[in-house]
């Protein structure tokens, strides 16, 4: 496996978004082969020993892609606010793992919702610079 940027490796392993993983690196919490990592550094998770707070990072999560028909009266989020008993799209999917909806539909709306743990795909579909129309 070719070397990749540390923040990407950490994000793929489920430690947060790339931006939040950059913060972990900046705070000096990440080491590669026992050396404090620096922002922009590359590593190969197959051959380098990467740790966060002294613990080896877990393997990258497999990518999950789910096309879900969201019915009316279901929240387009993975977790309702405290005390809110309404169903969420996460309640409708009986698959283990961490994933989230790409975009959202109103509570009263129904339609297709893509759910994934692929942050790169989410960015390409939702960031305005890519010009994808949302309906």
Buried (B, 14 or more C-beta within 10 A) or exposed (E): EEBBBBBBBBBBBBBBBBEEBBEBBEEEBBBBEEEEBEEEBBBEBEEBEBBBEEEEBEEBBEEBEBEBEBEEEBBBBBEBEEEEEEEBBBEBBEEEEEBBBBEBBEEEBEEEBBBBBBBEBBBEBEEEEEEEEEE
